[in-house]
Amino acid sequence: MNYSSPFTSKLARVGIAGTLALILATSPLANMGVVAAEAGPAPVSTKIYNTPKDSLEQTPIQYQIQARLNEKDMTIQGSEKVTYHNTSKDTLQQVVLHTYADANLSKSTQASMYQQHNEKISEDHPEKTAEDFLGGIDIQAVSADSQSLDFHKENQALTVQLKKPVQPGESVSFQLEFQLNIPYGSQRVSYYKDMINGAHWFPVMSVYDEVKHQWNKAPYSQTFESDYYTSSDFEVQLNVPDKYQVAMPGTITTQISIEHGRKVVSAVAENTREFVFFASPNLQVESVTRNGLTVEYYYYNDDPSKKKIVDRYINQAFKVIDFYSEKYGKYPYPEFRIVETYVQGVAVEYARLIQMGQIQNGAVPEEDTTFVHEIAHQWFHALIGNNSETESFLDEGFADFSMVYFAEKQGDKLNGFRSIQFDTAPVDMAIASTNDEAGDLASLVYYQKGRQAIYQLYRSVGEEKFDELMRTYFKRYVYQNATVEGLLQTIEDVLGKEIRSEMQMALYQPDFVLKPEYQLSQEETAAYVHDVLQVQYQAVMGMVPNLPYEVMNRLMDKALQGEELTIVLSDQVSKLATKQQEDMVNQLTGFLDMTGMKYDIIRDRKELKQKMKKKIGNSNLIVIGNAKSNGLVQALKLNIIDRTKQTGFPWKNTMNQPLTAGAYVIKHPYNQNRLMLHYFWNEDHLSDEAFEAFKLKIQESIGFTNDFYQYYVLDNQGKEKSNKKVANPISSLFAE
């Protein structure tokens, strides 16, 4: 799983972009140093080969499911045959299945990651009641050999008592009849608009713990993920309306149902970690086959320009799959599918299939790190499984490192290894913590710190040895469930006890940070922050069509692009005013130094006069202080007044108001390709209260996460009286 918006606070744990956005949005700059058409049936792949199956132990579970989607009342009626092979040394008196759909029986047990989106959906659809957002699964009967079996369902676990114990090495088959009630809104299993999300839609076998002699009965995590399954063989037949397009893992075939207006979509998926589906009457499929692998993108055909973007996503998928196949182990399945859905802020991995959000205009697939992260999960979740309730690091940490590894090898200077090296802050939590232990720190612990620990391992042994380790780990645990202990043993077997000991310490001790020799130097940090912010400012400003040239944030964008920047202070002022100006300069230069931007500071009129012609004329300007005391403003007053007419800032009137302060931005008085930003106050100095508010407003005015100000006016307490600005489409994501 990954958070797909690059500007949400939760994404801070997976990308430097989010981290820097939070720094700019929430930290005073003064505290920053340098180290800081109707779709047809899904096409069938033209080249199919069998999934490797070395032994029955690899696929000890077989599912045969026949189900019917009732789209009018949003239920699924299903019949499921399960054949379970006892690979343990224990005699089993009962079997346990997860009924994760029951997480939707009440709001209190639903996943919190979808809560905000559901609240928005509820606001947009007041006709929907709270009950509409709930659902669950009813078990109607369980039987074996035509005999009913006793069963008990509680807290998302279905326990079935067997008539005859299953000895080690023996198998048992049983039948379940069930009805799924699909909740409205956004959940792993839900429906919204025309899309049905079909995860957790049928009872799935729990994993038996041979050491503890018990079945896993943990309910699905409300705060993170609890995906812990045995790779299995699936034969699924889903009866749906004939206009529906259905995406699911495996080899898909479609036949017309004897029932008018319906069809049966069938899939065979061997050695597959989980089986999900997505269905909508409005999906279109783009399919490309290369070297025996078919990549398919299911997307909404609501914009003709989408196809070009989809084609690029498919091409990117091939590149990513080829990379991980070479580095870790070959992707063994004949197909890989991507589905466009209505999820917001997240993307979700499943076996042989990933769920993405809606494709945005102007999307750049080659820069979509979330997309890469989800594909990496095919190795770290789908092929190598793990208990993501107790050891989430194994899938999220490795998926996130793999995302960065791919970026590094593509020459991506922003999302490559520097994004890992940049993070020097410890987290008071062990990387190997459980979901319950990590709580709200799960993202930081599993993604950000998890990938750091793996990067340190990579640097310690070198790329060749690291890749050898990963290929061994893959070969050892493909189609199996790995553990942290199993990973450490593999490290010891391949790299030795000393490296194992280092990795064990990194995973189990809190406050992990990279070794100093693997961190960025002070100069490298500044250069990296500069590169990231350069891209971020341009990207955010590019989101607003017809954004005026004269906005305060643009001055930072221009400086990041290498244009000259000069700060001009007022002189002939009191000591207190001088001190306040210097505090503001320190605030600004702290930020500028952190980003590696170059600047000049002019503090008196003599120096100003010397630099007025050549230096000032080619430079963007930040002017600080009372207009009447500032030599630049006085020298260019008429030009400044003329320029303010273009933005509508009432310069004369505002400058004559007592106890007033603020800021405005204009085109440079005699260079229309540069900007001048003036932070002003009309008295000699600001009151203490107004001064603190003024500094915070400076921070707000130049950050890329805030609205695009052309001017603002403050009263004597620092409260905003008037402004002219353009809304920033991402600013609401950072509002308190």
N, C-alpha and C positions, 0 to 999 in steps of 0.2 A: 504494500500500500504506500502511496505517496500523496502528498498534498499538492494539487496540480496548479494552484494559483501561485505565481512567483512573488506575490506581495502579501500573502496572509501571514500572520504572526507565527503560525505553526510551521511554516516552511523555513523558518530561520534555522531549524536544525538540519536541513538538508542542503542548503546552498548559501554561499556567501552573499548573494543578492539579498536574501531575506534578512540575514544578519545585519548587513549594513543599513538596510531600510529601517530596521528597528533601532539601530544606533542613532540614525538621524532623526527618527520620529520621537524617540523617548528620552534621549540623553542630552543634557545641556552641552552645547558645543564647547563651552568653557572648560568642561571636564575632560575633553578629548585630547589625548596625546597622540603621538605617532603610533604607539602600540595599542592602539585601541581597535419522377415518373413512377408507376406502381412497381414495386419490386417483384421480381419473379423468384422461382425457387433457387435456393443456394446452389451454386455450381459445385460439382464433385471434383476433387483434385484429380488431375490427369495421371499423376504418378503416385502410386500407393505402395508402401512397403510395410512389412509387419514390424511392430514394436518388438525389440529384443525381449525374450523371456527365457532366462536361463533355467528357472526352476519354479515350481508351484509356490515356493515361499515368496517369490517376488510379487505374485498376485494371489494372495490367499483368500481374496474376497471377489465374488462375482455378483453383479447386480443385473437383474432383468426387470425393467420397469415399463409398464404400459400406463399412460396417463392421458387425461382429457382436460384441456383448458376450457373452462366455461367463462367466456369473456364478458358475459352479461352481468354475472354476479361476482366475478373475479374470484373464482375458486378453481382448484385442480382436484379432480377425482383420480386417485391412483391405485394401482396394484403393483406390488413390488416383491420379487422373489430374491432372496439373499442366500447365497451359498458361502458358508464361512469354514475355512480350513484352520484347525487349531495347530498353530506353529509353536505354541508354548509347551512347556513340560508339565503343565497343570491340567487336571481334569476339570472341565468347565460345566457347571450346573446351570448356568444362565448366560445369556448374551445381553449386551447393552448397546443401544443405539442413541445417537444424539438427535434431538428434535429442536434444533436451533431456531426454527421458525417460531417456537414458543417464546422467544425473547420479545416477541411483539404482542404478547398477551396483555402487557401493561406498559405504560410509558416509562415506569420506573426501571424496567429491565431492558429497554431498548438502547441501542448504541448511541452514545452521546455525540459521536462524530457527525451524525446527521441531524442533530437537534436544531441547529440554527437554520438549516435549509428547510426543515419541516415547519418551523415557525413562520418563515416567509411564505411557504406554500399555503399555510393556514390563513394568513392574512389575505393572500390573493384569492382564496377560495372560501369565503365565509359560509358557503352552503355546506361545507364539509364539517362534520362533527368530530369531536375527539375520538369517538368510537371508530370512525372511518380510518383513523391512522393506526388502528390495532388489528391484529390477526392472530394466526396460530395454526397448529396442525392437530387434527382429530384422528386418533388411531381407532378405526372401527372394528378391526379384527386382526388376530395373529394366529397362524395355524402352521402345522407341519404334518405331512402325510394325511391330509384331510381331517386332522384332529386339532381342535382349538387349543391354544396355549394361553396360560395365564400371563398377564402383563400388567405392568404398573408404570405410569408416566408421571414424573415429578421433576420440577426444576430443570426442564429441557433434557431429561434423560429417560429413555424408555427401556425398562428392564423386562426381559422375556424369560420366563422359566421354561426350561427344556424338559420334555418328557423323559429323555434319555441323556445322561451325561455324555459329553464329547471328550473322548480320550485324546491324548497327544497324538498328532498325526492323522486324526480322523476329521471328517467334515460333517456339517449339518446344514440342511436347507430348510428355510421357513418362508412363509408368505405373509405379507402385510397388506391390509386395505386401509387407505387413509384419505382424508380430505384436507386440503390446504386452503385456508382462508387468507387471501393475499391482502395485506394492509395497503392503504393509500399513502402516497407521499414518497419519501426517499429512505429506503432501507436496503439491506442486501437482498431481501425478498420483498418486493413492493410493486405497485403500479402507479404511474404518474403520466398524465396526458395519454399518449398512445403507446408508451413503453412499459413492458413488464420485465422487471429484474428478477431472475430466477436462481438465486443462490439459496441454499438451505431449504430447498423445496420438498425434500423427501427425507425420511429417517435414514441416517448414515451410520455405519458401524463405528463404535468407539474403538480406541486402541487399548489392548489389554497389556497391563504392566506386569511382566513375569516376576520382577523383583519384589514388587509390593503385593503381588497376587490379587490384583484388583483391576476393575475396568475404570477408565477415565470417565467421570461423570460431571466434570466441571461445566457449568453453564457458559454461554458465550460472553466474552468480556464486554462490559459496557464502555470501557475507556480505550480499549485497543483491539487486539485480535486474538482469537482462540482457535485458529485453524490447525488441527492436529488429526491427520487422517492416514490410513494405510492405502498405498497405491493399489488400485483395483481395476477389474475389467467391467465395463459398462455396456449393456445393450438397452437402449432407450427408444421407446416409441411414444411420440407426443402428438396427440390429435388436436389440431388447431384450426381456426377459420382459414379458408384457402388463400386469403389475401395476406396472411401474416408471413413475414420473413422471420426465420428462427436461426439464431446463432448458438452453437453449442460445440463442445470439443469432439474430435473424432471424425470419422468418415460419415458424411451426411448423405442420405438418400431421401427422396420425397415421392410419395404415391398418393393418388386421389383416394379419398375415403368413400365408402359406400354411402355415407351420409352426405346429403346435398350441401354444397357450400363449405365443405371441410376437407382437410387433407391430413395425412400422417407423415410427420417428419421423424425419421429414424436416424440414430447415430450409434456407431460402434467405436468405443474408445478403450483401448487396452492399456494397462499399466499407467493409469491416470489417477492423479491425487484426489480430484474432486470433480463433480459433474454439475455444471451450471448451464442455464440458458438465458437468452434475452430474446424477446419477441415483440414485434411491432409491424403494423401493416404499412408503414411508411419508410422502411429501410431499403436501401439499395446496396448491392455488393460489388465491390471492385476486387478482382482476383488476379494474381500474378504467380506463375510457377517458374522456379529456377532450380535446376539441379535436384529435382525430386521434392522440393519443398514448395508448398503453396501458401502464400500469405494473402489473407482476405480481410478487407476492411468493410464493415457494415456501417453505413452512414445515412443520414437524412439527405435526401435529394431535394433540398430546399433552396439551393443556390448553385447555379451553373459553375461558378468559380471553384466550388469545393473539390471537384474531381482532380484538378491539378495539385491541390494540397494533399488529397488522399494518395495520389500517385507518389508524391514525395515521402509521405509517411511510410508507405509500403516499401519503397526503396531503402529508407532508413532502417526499417525493421530487418531487412535482409542483411544490411551492414552490421547491425548490432548482433544478430543471431550468429553470423559468420565469425564475428570477433570472439564471442563467448564460446562458441564451438571449438575454436582454435585454442583458446586460453584454458578452458576448463574441461570440456568434453562435448562431443557432438550432440546437438539437439536431435533427439531420436524420432520425433513425430513427423508425419507427412504434411501436417498443416499447422498454421498459427493464425489466430483470428484476433481482430481488434474490433471493438464495438463502440460506436458513439452513442452516448446516453445523456440523460439530463442531470447527472450528478454534478455537484458544484464543489469546488475546492479540494476534491480528492480524485484519485484514480485507484483502481483496485485490481490486483492480480488474481487470476485463477489459473488452473492447469490448462495449458494450450490456448488460453484466451485471456485478454485483458479488457477491462472496462475503462473507457476514457470519458471525459466530459464532452460538451459540444465543441465542435471545431470552430475556432474563431477566425474572422476575416483577418488576413494578414499573418496567420500562423506561420511559423518557420519551423518545420519538422526537424531540421538539422540542429536546431538549438533547443529542442524540447527535452530537457533532462528528465522530466517526469516519465515520459514515454520510454526512455532508456532504462530507468529504474524499474518500471513494471516488466519490461522484457527480461531484465536480469533476474527477476523473481521466477522465471521459468527454470532456472538452475537452483535458486535458493528459495524453495517452497514447493514448486511443482515436481521437480526431479529429485532434489535432496530435501526431504521433509524434515520437520522438527515440531516440537510442541511450542507453538507461539504464545501460549499462555505463560509458560515458565522460562522459555529461552528464546525470546524474540530477537535477540542479537543475531542468532544464527541465520535468520532470513533477512531482516531489515538491515543489519550491519553490513552483511556481505552484498546485498543488493545495492546499497548506497555506495559502498566502496567500488563495486563493479561499474556503477554509473560514472563515477569519477575516473576510474581506470580507462574506460572507453573514451571519455572526453579528452583525457591527457594524450592518448595515442592518436586522436584526431587533430592534435595541435590546438585544442581549445584552451587558451591561456586563462580564461575566467573560471571555467568549471572543472579544470583539471586538478592536479595535485596541489596547486597553490591554495585552492579552496579548503583543503584539509589542513595544510600547514598554517593557514591564517589563524585558525582557532587556537588560542592559548589559554582559554578560561577553563578551570576545572569544574566538574559537576560532582556534588557531594552524594554520589550514588555509584555503586559498582555497575559496570557494563553488563555483567551476567545476572542482574537483578530480574526478578519475576515482574509481571505486569502489575500485580498488586503493590509490590515494593516500589516500583518506579513511579506509579501514579501519574501525575501531571508532567513528570520529567521524562516520560517514556520516549518522547521524540528526541530529546537531547541525548539521552543515554544510549538508545539503540542505534539511531542513525548517525548522529554527529560524532559521539565518542566511539561508537562501535566501529565506524569506518576509520577513525583515527588509529585505533589499536591495530586494525588490519594493515593500514598504511605503514605503521611503525614496523610491523613484521616484514612487510614488503621491502622496506628500506634496509632492514637489518640483514636480510639474506640475499637481496638482489632479485631482479626480475626473473632470471632463469630458474633459480631455486624456488622462488615463490610459485611460478607457474607449474613447476613439477609437483609441488605440494598440492596445489589446487586440482591438478589432474588425478592425483592419487586419492584425494578426498572425494572427488566426484565418483571415481570408479568404485570406491569402497561403499559409498552411501547412495548411489543413484537408485531410485525407486524405494529407498529405505528411509527411516527416520534417524537423523543424526542427533547427537547431543553435544554439549560443550565438552564433556569429557572425551567423547569420541573424536572431536576436532583436535583436542590437545594431544591425544594419543597418536593421531595421524601426524601432527607436527613433530612429535618426538621421534616417530618412526622414520620420517623423511629428513628432518633437520637437526635432530639431536635433543638431548635433555635440557641443555642450557637455553635453547630457543623456546622450548616448551615452558620452562620455568618463567621466562620473561613474559610470554603471552599469558600464562596463568595469572601472574601478578597484575598485568594490565586489565584483565577481565574481572578479577575478583576484588581488587582494592578500589575504594572510591577515589575521587579526585584525580583521575587519570589525565595526564597531559603528555604531549609528545616530548621525547627527549630533545634537549636544546639544539642538538646538531641537526635535527630534522625540521625545526621550526624556521620560519622566514626571518631573515635579518631585518633590522629596522628599515633599511633602504628598500629591501624587497617588499616589506609590508606596505610602505607608502606607495610604491609603484603598483602593487596589486590593487590596493584600494582605489587608486586613480583609475586604473583600467576598468574596474567594475563599475564605479560611479559614472564614468564616461558613457558606458553602454546603457546604464540605467536611466540617466537623465534623458538621453536621446529616445530611449524606448517609451518612457512615460509621456514625454512631450509629444511624441508621435502618435499617441492615442487620441489626441484632441484635434479634430479637423478645424482648420482655420484658426488655430491658436494665435492670438496677437503676438507680434514680434516683441513688444514691450511688456514682458512679464519678468518678475524678479528672479525666478528660478532659472531663466534662460542665461542670466549672467554667469551663473555657476557652470552651466552647460558649455558656454563659450570658453570660459577659462580652462575647463577640462579638455577642450579640443586644442588647447595650446595658444589661444589668444592672450595677449598681455593683459594684466590686471594691476591697477594702481589704486591704493587706498589713500584718500586725501582727508586730513583732519582739519578741523577749525583751529585757528590760533587766536591769540589775543583774548583768551578766556581765563576764568578763575582756575585756581588749583583743583577745586572739586570737579569742575567741568573737564579739566585735563585728565584727572584720574578716571572719570567715567568713560571718556573717550578711549583711554588706554585699555580699560577693562574690555570694552567692546572690540578693540583691535585684537587683544589676546584671545577673545572668544573666536573671532573670525580666523585669525592666523592658526589657532589650534586645529581648526577644521582644514584649512588650506594645507598646513604642514602634513596632516594625516593623509591627505590625498596626493601629496607630491606636487601640488600646483605652485607655480612661481608667481611672485607678486612683488610690488614695490610699495613703500609707505612714504608719504610726503607729510611732514609735520609743520612746516613753516612756509611763509610766502616767498622767502628768498629762493628756497629750493624749488618751490612751485613755479616761480618765474623762469628759472633756468630750464625746467623741463616742460614748460607749457606747450611749446611748438612741436618738438619731435616726439617726446615721450607721451605726453597727455593725448595728443591727437590720434595716436595709433592704439591706445589702450582702452579697455573697458574700465569704468570707474566705480568705486564705492566711496561715496562722500559721507562723512560723519560730522554731525554737529549743527549748531545754530547757523542758519543761512547768512545772517548778518556778520557772523564772525568767520566765515569760511571764504578764503581768498578765491577759490575756484568759482564758487557760486556767484560771488560779487562780480568777478571778471566776465562771466558768461551769463549774467542774469537775464538779459533780453532774449538770448538764444534759448535758455532754459524755459522761460515763460512761453515762448513760441512752441517749443517741443511739447510742453504739457497740454497744449490745446488738442494734440492728436490723441491723447488718452483721456481727456476730459477732467484732468486733475485741476481744481481751482487754486492755482498756485498763490496768486496775490492774496486772495481772501484767507486761505489757510495760514499763510505765513504771518498774517497780522492778528491771528487769534491768540489771546493769552492762554497760558497753561495748556498748550496743545503740542502734540508730537506726532510722529508717524513716519511714513516712507513713501516714496514714489519712484518709478522707473521710467526713463525716457530714452529715446535715441540720443546718442552722444551729441552734444551741442554743435559740433562741426565734423562729425564722422558718422553717417547714418548706418554704417556697418558695425558700430560698436554701441554699447549701452552705458548709461549712467544711472546708478542706484543711489539715492540720497536718503540716509536715515537722519531725520532732523528733530529738533525740539526748539521751541520759540523763546524759552527763557535761557538764562546763562547755563543752567544745569537742570537735571531731572530730580524730582523728589525720590527718596529711597524706594518707596512703593512703586512709583512709575518706572524707576530704573530697572528693577528686576523684571517687571512685565515687558519692558522695552527689549531687554536682551532675549527673552523667550520669543518675542515676536520676530526678532532678527532670525533666530533659528528656524522658526516656522516659515518665514518668507522665502528662504533659499533652498529648503529641503525638497527632494523630488517626490516625497509622499504627501505633500501639502498642496492646497489650492494655488492656482497661478495668480498672484496678486499683481495688479498694475499700480494700485496705491491703497493705503489705509491711513486713517486718522485716529489718534488716541486722545483720551481726555487726560486730566492731571493725575488720575489713578492708574493709567495704563490700559484702560478699557477701550475697546474699539467703538468709535462713534460712527464711522462711515468707511466704505471701501468700494473698490471696483476689482472684481476678480473673476476668473473662469474656474469652474469646478474641475478638480482633478479626479478622474474616474477611480483612482485607487485610494483617495484620501479617507473614504468612509471605512476602509479596512483597518485603519490605524486610529480611528476615533476612540476615545476612552469611553 
